[in-house]
């Protein structure tokens, strides 16, 4: 096992869109440059190891990611992966990489750096009512490089910190970073894309209820304890379109939305796509009939083998072709 510090570069300051849609001013105090500390470990059943990296976030804590890369100096395009997450720390990241190793190996063989990421756990509804966090001068303690925070950081801030860190790596093509996420991690891609630009995003069953301002309170339609937003017409009646469109208008990243026909949130998945199109954004829709939530993530079988079913293979091929088109076009 070896430890190393990877290179860093200062992120340029600039105004960004807050979660609620209001324009936030540029930070008034500097942020620390993106950086990480890394432990390299083998991946069971694969010849490609993982760099377990502690990535610095906006409020100066570290979140865990696992980076795997093709041989050579690059620069390579990158695909980040996430599924819900926000829990479990490094043990969770390591477990997910080993479960997905065969799938990731196929992505690496196509020439991609693959990053499984994690972030802090979600605080329900904080995104909807929170303002963009910025560094402020510490006018209590004073001194050089002492700062305070204007607002709590969100899990989407951590996701953006990981993207900014990846942009500093010498083997990464900083203009060819894509992201694929399932469920809450699919929504995370939309939240991040409303604030920063990256090359491509794939939202698999993206649970974008906060991003779209969808009612999930006691008056939301339910069957037992499960919210029922399968019907897009019902979602539209329960969503805050004005707020959602303010966020969507800032998106510059092409997004592929992948739905699942029998999912209880299918209407939310599809509405994110429809409102992106209405706003003139680059959005693509595909939907499949499969019994498993997050089916395009292909996990190893109990015996360690890689045996995607035909629908899983079709979905995997679809989003990899999407990435190939957008991340390898230069």
C-alpha positions in Angstrom: 0.0 0.0 0.0 1.4 3.4 -0.9 0.2 6.9 -0.1 0.8 10.0 -2.2 -0.4 13.5 -2.7 -1.6 14.3 -6.1 -1.2 17.7 -7.9 -3.5 20.6 -7.5 -4.6 23.8 -9.3 -6.5 26.8 -8.1 -10.2 26.9 -9.2 -11.0 30.3 -10.8 -13.6 32.2 -8.8 -16.9 33.2 -10.5 -20.5 33.7 -9.9 -22.7 30.6 -9.8 -26.3 29.8 -9.6 -27.7 29.0 -6.1 -30.0 26.0 -5.5 -33.0 28.3 -5.2 -32.2 30.0 -8.5 -30.8 33.3 -7.1 -27.5 34.6 -8.5 -24.7 34.4 -5.9 -21.8 36.8 -5.9 -18.2 35.6 -6.3 -16.6 34.4 -3.1 -15.0 37.2 -1.1 -12.2 35.1 0.3 -10.1 32.4 -1.4 -10.8 28.7 -1.5 -8.0 26.2 -1.0 -6.9 24.6 -4.3 -8.5 21.2 -5.2 -6.3 18.3 -4.0 -6.5 14.8 -2.6 -4.4 12.2 -0.7 -4.4 8.8 -2.2 -4.0 5.2 -1.1 -3.5 2.6 -4.0 -5.1 -0.8 -3.5 -5.7 -3.8 -5.7 -9.2 -4.7 -7.0 -10.2 -8.3 -6.5 -10.7 -10.1 -9.9 -9.0 -7.2 -11.9 -5.6 -6.2 -13.1 -6.4 -2.5 -12.7 -6.0 -1.2 -9.1 -7.9 1.7 -7.5 -6.6 4.9 -6.1 -8.7 5.6 -3.0 -8.5 9.4 -2.8 -9.6 11.8 0.0 -10.8 14.8 -2.0 -11.0 18.2 -0.3 -14.4 19.8 -0.4 -15.6 23.4 -0.2 -15.8 23.4 3.6 -12.5 21.7 3.9 -13.5 18.2 4.9 -12.5 15.2 2.7 -14.8 12.8 0.8 -13.8 9.4 -0.5 -13.6 8.4 -4.2 -12.0 5.5 -6.0 -10.1 6.3 -9.3 -9.1 3.6 -11.8 -7.3 4.4 -15.1 -6.0 2.9 -18.3 -2.3 2.3 -18.6 -0.3 5.2 -20.0 0.0 8.9 -19.5 -3.2 10.1 -21.1 -4.9 12.5 -21.1 -7.9 10.3 -20.9 -11.6 11.1 -20.8 -13.3 10.4 -17.4 -16.6 8.9 -16.3 -17.7 9.3 -12.7 -20.2 6.8 -11.2 -22.5 7.0 -8.2 -25.6 5.3 -6.9 -27.5 7.1 -4.2 -24.5 7.1 -1.8 -23.8 9.7 0.8 -23.0 7.0 3.3 -20.5 4.4 4.4 -17.2 6.2 3.7 -14.3 4.3 2.1 -15.7 0.8 2.9 -18.8 1.6 0.8 -16.7 2.9 -2.1 -14.4 -0.1 -2.0 -17.3 -2.5 -1.9 -19.0 -0.8 -4.9 -15.8 -0.9 -7.0 -15.4 -4.6 -6.4 -19.0 -5.3 -7.2 -18.8 -3.2 -10.4 -15.2 -4.1 -11.3 -16.0 -6.1 -14.4 -18.3 -3.4 -15.8 -15.7 -0.7 -15.0 -12.9 -2.9 -16.6 -14.9 -2.7 -19.9 -15.1 1.1 -19.6 -11.4 1.3 -18.8 -10.7 -0.9 -21.9 -12.5 1.8 -24.0 -10.0 4.3 -22.8 -11.8 5.9 -19.8 -10.7 6.8 -16.3 -13.5 5.6 -14.1 -14.2 7.2 -10.8 -16.7 5.8 -8.2 -17.5 8.8 -5.9 -19.2 9.4 -2.6 -20.2 12.6 -0.7 -21.8 13.6 2.5 -25.3 12.3 3.3 -28.3 14.4 2.0 -30.2 16.8 4.2 -33.8 16.5 2.9 -35.0 19.8 1.3 -31.9 21.8 2.2 -31.2 22.3 -1.5 -34.6 23.8 -2.0 -34.2 26.5 0.7 -30.4 26.9 0.8 -28.2 29.6 -0.8 -24.9 29.0 -2.5 -22.1 28.6 0.0 -19.2 31.0 -0.3 -16.0 31.7 1.7 -16.2 34.9 3.8 -13.3 36.6 5.6 -13.1 35.7 9.3 -13.7 39.1 10.9 -13.7 37.6 14.4 -10.3 35.8 14.6 -8.6 37.6 11.8 -5.3 36.5 10.3 -4.2 35.3 6.9 -6.1 32.5 5.2 -8.8 32.4 7.9 -12.3 32.1 6.5 -15.9 31.4 7.5 -18.8 29.9 5.5 -21.9 31.7 4.4 -24.1 28.6 4.3 -23.9 24.8 4.8 -22.3 22.8 2.0 -24.5 20.3 0.2 -23.8 16.8 -1.2 -23.9 18.4 -4.6 -21.1 20.8 -3.5 -19.0 17.7 -2.8 -19.8 16.3 -6.3 -18.6 19.6 -7.8 -15.4 19.4 -5.7 -14.6 16.0 -7.1 -15.1 17.3 -10.7 -12.8 20.3 -9.9 -10.2 17.9 -8.5 -10.3 15.6 -11.5 -9.7 18.6 -13.7 -6.3 19.0 -12.1 -5.0 15.5 -12.7 -2.2 15.3 -15.4 -3.7 12.2 -17.0 -7.2 13.6 -17.3 -8.6 15.5 -20.3 -10.3 18.3 -18.3 -12.6 19.0 -21.2 -13.9 15.4 -21.4 -15.4 14.6 -18.0 -18.7 12.8 -17.9 -20.9 11.5 -15.1 -23.4 8.6 -14.7 -25.6 8.3 -11.7 -28.5 6.2 -10.4 -31.4 7.6 -8.4 -30.2 10.4 -6.1 -26.9 10.4 -7.9 -28.8 11.0 -11.1 -30.4 14.1 -9.6 -26.9 15.1 -8.3 -25.8 15.4 -12.0 -28.6 17.8 -12.7 -27.9 19.9 -9.6 -24.2 20.1 -10.5 -24.9 20.8 -14.2 -27.0 23.8 -13.2 -23.9 25.3 -11.6 -20.9 24.2 -13.6 -20.3 22.8 -17.1 -19.0 19.3 -17.8 -19.0 17.3 -21.0 -21.8 14.8 -20.5 -24.2 13.4 -17.9 -26.4 10.2 -17.8 -29.2 10.3 -15.2 -30.4 6.8 -14.6 -33.8 6.9 -12.9 -32.8 10.3 -11.7 -34.8 11.0 -8.5 -35.0 14.7 -9.3 -37.9 15.7 -7.0 -35.9 18.4 -5.3 -34.4 19.7 -8.5 -37.9 20.0 -10.1 -39.6 21.3 -6.9 -41.9 18.2 -6.7 -44.2 17.9 -3.7 -43.1 15.0 -1.5 -45.0 16.1 1.6 -48.1 14.5 3.2 -50.4 15.6 0.3 -48.2 13.8 -2.3 -49.9 10.8 -3.9 -49.0 7.6 -2.1 -49.6 3.9 -2.0 -48.8 2.7 1.5 -45.4 4.4 2.2 -44.4 4.8 -1.4 -44.9 8.0 -3.4 -46.6 7.5 -6.7 -45.3 9.7 -9.5 -45.5 7.2 -12.3 -47.8 9.5 -14.3 -46.0 12.6 -15.7 -49.3 14.5 -15.7 -49.6 14.0 -11.9 -45.9 15.2 -11.5 -46.6 18.3 -13.5 -49.5 19.2 -11.2 -47.2 18.8 -8.1 -44.0 20.4 -9.4 -42.8 24.0 -9.2 -42.1 24.7 -12.8 -41.0 28.3 -12.4 -38.3 27.3 -10.0 -37.3 24.2 -12.0 -36.9 26.2 -15.2 -34.7 28.7 -13.5 -32.3 25.9 -12.7 -32.6 24.1 -16.0 -31.8 27.3 -18.0 -28.3 27.3 -16.5 -27.5 23.8 -17.7 -25.0 23.6 -20.5 -24.2 19.9 -20.2 -25.9 17.4 -22.6 -27.9 14.9 -20.5 -29.2 11.4 -21.3 -32.1 10.4 -19.1 -32.8 6.7 -18.7 -36.1 5.7 -17.3 -37.7 2.4 -16.2 -41.2 1.6 -17.3 -42.7 0.3 -14.1 -40.8 2.6 -11.6 -43.0 4.6 -9.2 -41.1 7.8 -10.1 -41.1 7.3 -13.9 -43.0 10.6 -14.4 -40.3 12.5 -12.6 -37.6 10.9 -14.7 -39.4 11.9 -17.9 -40.4 15.4 -16.8 -36.8 16.4 -16.2 -36.1 15.5 -19.9 -39.3 17.3 -21.2 -38.6 20.5 -19.3 -34.9 20.5 -20.5 -36.2 20.2 -24.1 -38.7 23.0 -23.5 -35.8 25.2 -22.2 -33.8 24.4 -25.4 -31.3 22.1 -23.7 -29.5 19.1 -25.2 -31.6 16.2 -23.6 -32.2 12.6 -24.7 -34.7 10.2 -23.4 -34.7 6.4 -23.3 -36.7 4.0 -21.2 -36.5 0.2 -20.6 -38.6 -2.4 -19.0 -36.6 -4.1 -16.3 -37.5 -5.4 -12.8 -34.4 -3.8 -11.0 -33.9 -0.2 -10.0 -30.6 0.9 -11.4 -30.4 -1.9 -13.8 -27.7 -0.4 -16.1 -25.2 -0.8 -13.3 -24.0 -4.4 -13.9 -22.8 -6.1 -10.8 -20.9 -9.3 -10.6 -22.8 -12.5 -10.1 -22.4 -14.4 -6.8 -19.9 -16.6 -8.5 -17.9 -13.6 -9.6 -18.9 -13.8 -13.2 -20.1 -10.9 -15.5 -23.4 -11.9 -17.0 -25.6 -8.9 -18.0 -29.0 -9.7 -19.2 -30.1 -8.4 -22.7 -31.8 -5.2 -21.3 -28.8 -4.4 -19.1 -26.5 -4.8 -22.0 -28.6 -2.6 -24.3 -28.7 0.2 -21.7 -25.0 -0.1 -21.0 -24.2 0.1 -24.7 -26.5 3.1 -25.1 -24.9 5.2 -22.4 -21.4 4.2 -23.4 -22.1 5.2 -27.0 -23.4 8.5 -25.6 -20.2 9.1 -23.7 -18.1 8.0 -26.7 -19.8 10.6 -28.9 -19.3 13.5 -26.5 -16.1 12.6 -24.6 -14.0 11.3 -27.6 -15.0 13.8 -30.2 -11.7 15.7 -30.3 
